Amino acid sequence: MNLKLAYLGLTLLMIGILMFIGSTAINKTFSDRKKRAGNLTILVLGLLAWQVYIYMLARTGVTQDLSFPPKFALLLIIPAFIFTGIFIVKNRKNAWIHNIPPHWLIYYQTFRVGIETLFVFTVAAGMLHPNVTIEGYNYDMVFACTAPIIGLLVFQFKTVSKKMALLWNYLGLAVIAVIIFLFISTIYYPQMYGADTAPFPTAFGMYPYVLVPGFLMPSAVFVHALSIVQLSGNKDPD
């Protein structure tokens, strides 16, 4: 498997899906063509600008520097989380959020199966520590497999309350928090996992692997937050 192409392919796929979700919400919300075009332009340029930033940052080599404090967290993860927080708070009452089909935001998380599958191959290539994959303590693949189940039960068959989808989103965020802890602890406190724990490979800080902490994981957090706001704002959560 060509790992670089696989990571790039998954990233391009998710960018396309986010653009589709965003354009659908914009087209349903705004009747004025200029407003539609303006918002679509912001969406596209915003996504592309962040990709360029990740690429340029990785080219400098700073994301391969695993010395404390963690550069990849300070320059990629934290800015993405800050953006998510500000954006969600500012837009939580806007109509466009509720114009997104809610099951889309649930199904989106299925892509994490792809990430975890790539992680297994990346470990085999010697560019990722097994601790942070399903070979170690990362069970995100198991969680991601529940996305279509929740989507079908809550929104298709309507046999389960929407409150379950809300709780599921919070669980998804908790799983991501555990994964971040696994990365940080394996890099900076490997003794937690035994004296013979191998050092974390710096190669994972190279492009395109850095797209995981820089874009793919933050996108999962963003969509979880979006879904939580959408479901919480539903007047009839049942």
N, C-alpha and C positions, 0 to 999 in steps of 0.2 A: 504493500500500500504506500502510495506517495502521501506522506503525512501532511506536507505543506499544502498540497492541493486540496486535501480533505478538510483541513481547517479553514482554508480560504473559501472552499465551496460551501461549507456550513455557514460561514459568516455572510456570504453573498445571499444565500437562501433566506437567512433571518432578516437581513436588510430589506430584501424584497417583500417579505411578509409584513414587516413593520410599516413599510411604505403603503402596502395594500390596505392594512388596517387603518392607518392614518388618513389615507385618501378617501376611504369609505366614510369615515367619520366626518371629514371636511365636506364632502359632497352632500351628505345628508343634513348637515347643519347650516351651510351657507348657500343661499339661492343666488347671490350676486357673484357673477363670474370673476370679477376682479378680486374679491375676497377669497374665493376658492383658489385662484391662481397664486395669490400672495401667500396663503397659508401652505399650499403645496410646495411652493418654492422654499419656504422656511424649513419645512420638513425635510426635503431632499438635501438642501445645503447643510442643514444641521447634522444629518447622518453622515454625509460625505466628509464634512469638516472634521468630525471626530475620528473618522477612519484615517484621514491624513495625519492628524495629530498622533495617533497611536503608531503609525508607520514611522514618522519622523523621530518620535521619541525612542522607538526600538532601534533605529539606525544609529543613534548616539551611543548605544550600549548601556545606558543607565539602567534599563530594566533587567539587565543581567547582573547588576551589582546587588548581591544579597546581604550586604552589610547593613547593620541597624543604623537609623530607622529604615524600614522597607520602602525603597524608592517606588516600586510598582504600585504599592498601596497609596502613597502620598500623591503620586502623579497621575494615577489612572482610576483606582477604585474610589477613593474619597471624593475626587471631583465629580465622578459619575453619580455617586450617592447624593452629593449635595444638590446637583442638578435635579435629580429625581424628587428630592424632598421639596425644593422650591417650586418646581413645575407642578407637582401634584397639589400642593397647598394652594397655589394661585389659580389652578384650573378646576379644583374639586367641585365647584358649583356650576361649571359650564355645561351647556347642553350636549356638546360633542362627545363627552365621555359616555353619556347614556345612549348615544347613537351608534356605539360599537356593539355588535351582537355579543352578549356576555360570554357565550360559550367559546367564542374565538380566543378570548383572553385565557381561558382554561386550557384549551387545546394547544396554545402556543408553547406551554411548558414542556410539551412532549419532546421538543428539540434537545432537552437535556439528556435524553437517552443517547443521542448522537454524540454529545460531548463526552459522556462517560465511556462510550465505546471507543472513541478516539483515544481517550486516556489510557486504555488497556494497551493499545498498539504503541502509544508513546512511551509507556513503561518498558515494553519489549525492546524499543529502540534505544533505551538508556537515557531518555531525555526527561523523565518524570519519575518522582519517587512513588513507589507503590502505596505508601501510607495514605495519599490523597485520592486514591482511586477505589473502586469496588474490591480490588485485591487487598486493600487495607481496611480503612474505616469510613470510607465515603459510600453512602448508600443512596446517593441522589438518583441513581438509575432506577431503583425500586420506587422512589417517590414519583419520578417522571412517568413511570408506567401507569400510575393511577390517574393521570390527567384525562385520558379519553374515557375512563370509567366514570369519573366525577362529572365530566361534561355530558355524557349520555344519561346518567341517572338523574342529574339535576335539571338539565335543560331540554333533553330530548324526550325521555320517558316520564319526567316529572314525578318520579317515585321518591325522591329525596328532597328535603327542604334546601332552599338557597343558602340557609345558614351553614349547611355542610360545606358548600363551596367557599364560603367566607372563612370558615375554620381551616379548610384545606389550604387556602392562600397563606394564612398565618403559619401553618405548618411548613409550607414551602420556603418561607422566609427563614424559619428556624433551621431548616436543613442547610440553606445557603450559609447561615451564620456558623454552623458546625464545620462546613467545608473551609470557610475562611480561617477558622481556628486551626483546622488540620494543617493548612498551608503554613500559617504563621508558626505554629508549634514545631512542625517538622523542620522548618528552616532554622529557627532560632533556639529551640529547646528540644533537640533530637533525643536528649537523654531521657525524656519522658517515655520513649518507646524502646528503651534498652540501650545498653552500652555499645552494642554492635550495629546501631542504626547508621546506614550509609548517609553521606551528606546529600543535600538536595541539589540536583543537577542545575547548573546555571543556564543550560541550553534552553530551558523552558521560557526564559526571558527573551528569547529571540523572536523575531517576526517570522511566521504568523501565529506562533503559539501564544504570544502575549495577548492575542485577541480574546482569549478566554477571560482573563481578569479585566481586560480593558473594555470589552464590548459584550461578549456573549453572556457572562454572568450578570453584569449590571443590567442588561436588557431583561433578564429573567426577574430581577428585583423590581425594575420599572413596571413590568406588566403585572406582577403580583400586586404592587401598590395601586395600579390603575384599576385592577379588578376589585380590590378591597374598597376603594372609594365608590366604584360603581355599585357594588352590592350593598354597601352601607347606606347609600343614598336612595336605595329602592324603598318605596313606601310600603311595599308588601313583601318583606324578605322571605316569606313562606311560600 
